[in-house]
Amino acid sequence: MRYMIRFLWNATRGHHLAPWRSPYLLWRIETYTGVKMHQIGLLEFWEFTWRERKQLWRFLKWTGEMERYANPKARLSS
């Protein structure tokens, strides 16, 4: 869970309280859906998040696995 939160914190850098303004997340949504970044607002962001929640959860679990794989020493000290 720590790695998932860490990814979200890093992905929304500079936009922690307004993740729908994060250029990185907007770019990821654009590449996933084809909707242009400048067309994604608050409602479109939350609609996408709700609609794809299972896939997003799976992605966050995968990022945690990759983080643990990339940094095995961090897992031992935890």
C-alpha positions in Angstrom: 0.0 0.0 0.0 2.9 2.3 0.8 4.2 2.0 -2.8 0.8 2.8 -4.3 0.4 6.0 -2.3 4.0 6.9 -3.1 3.3 6.5 -6.9 0.1 8.7 -6.6 2.0 11.3 -4.6 4.8 11.5 -7.2 2.4 11.4 -10.2 0.5 14.4 -8.8 3.5 16.5 -7.9 2.5 20.1 -7.7 -1.1 19.2 -7.9 -1.7 17.0 -4.9 -5.0 18.7 -4.0 -6.2 18.9 -7.6 -5.0 15.7 -9.4 -7.1 16.4 -12.5 -4.6 19.2 -13.2 -1.5 17.0 -13.1 0.1 17.0 -16.6 1.4 13.4 -16.0 -2.0 12.0 -15.1 -3.7 13.9 -18.0 -1.1 12.6 -20.4 -1.7 9.0 -19.1 -5.5 9.4 -19.5 -4.9 10.9 -23.0 -2.8 7.9 -24.1 -5.3 5.4 -22.6 -8.5 6.9 -23.9 -7.6 9.2 -26.8 -9.3 12.2 -25.3 -7.0 15.2 -25.6 -5.5 16.6 -22.4 -7.0 20.1 -22.7 -10.5 18.5 -22.9 -10.1 16.7 -19.5 -11.6 18.6 -16.6 -12.7 17.7 -13.1 -15.8 15.8 -14.2 -14.1 13.9 -17.0 -11.2 13.0 -14.7 -13.4 11.6 -11.9 -15.7 9.9 -14.5 -12.6 8.1 -15.9 -11.3 7.3 -12.5 -14.7 5.7 -11.5 -15.2 3.9 -14.8 -11.7 2.4 -14.8 -11.3 1.9 -11.0 -10.5 -1.8 -11.3 -7.8 -1.3 -14.0 -6.4 1.6 -12.0 -6.2 -0.5 -8.8 -4.5 -3.3 -10.8 -2.0 -0.7 -12.2 -1.3 0.6 -8.7 -0.7 -2.9 -7.4 1.7 -3.5 -10.3 3.6 -0.4 -9.6 4.1 -1.6 -6.0 5.4 -4.9 -7.3 7.8 -3.2 -9.7 9.0 -0.9 -6.9 9.7 -3.9 -4.6 11.4 -5.7 -7.5 13.6 -2.6 -8.3 14.5 -1.9 -4.7 14.7 -5.3 -2.8 16.8 -3.8 0.0 14.0 -1.3 0.9 11.7 -4.3 1.4 14.1 -6.0 3.9 14.5 -2.9 6.0 10.7 -2.3 6.3 
